[in-house]
Amino acid sequence: ILDRAIRRDALPRLLPYLVVNSWAIFTSFNVVALIHPFHFRELANRLQYSMSRFHFMNTLGHFVPPLILTFWFFLLDPQRLQGACEWTSIVNLRFASLGYHFLWALRVGGGLRLDHVYLKRPKQQWYISWFVAAITHFFVGHFVDLQCRQAAILR
């Protein structure tokens, strides 16, 4: 978004990848609360947040970004959509976004178990979260890729 403010004519070439990644972050973060119902309360306590503040921050940090990015993606006119999708024919959308998500985990958490980033959890919870993330990367990535292919056909 800042890039758009600085360089008005620049095509948002990372936008398709960001749409996919942001939805995967949202689903993988929130699925933990389904597996472990007290996860959000424990995380709010660790952060010294009230539950209402925690839910506000979770919404702001994990739900608002994919909404904004998805709306932006679908509001692009066909020519700009084609430009935004240009790299998706070279760098696979699903694997690139999943790879970036994994690299983030390695960099920030030292691996797929993010005990030091969030809270200590049984390893199977982290693997379920990553499984949900991978499924999201592939399904949302497939949907976004279809839109990109359709834009390429329209030219």
MOLINKA-V702401 format. One record per helix or strand of 3 or more residues. SS is the DSSP state (@ for helix, = for strand). FROM is the first residue (numbers start at 1). LEN is the number of residues. If there is no record, write none. Layout:
SS/FROM/LEN
SS/FROM/LEN
This chain:
@/2/5
@/15/21
@/39/9
@/51/25
@/78/7
@/86/4
@/93/17
@/123/32
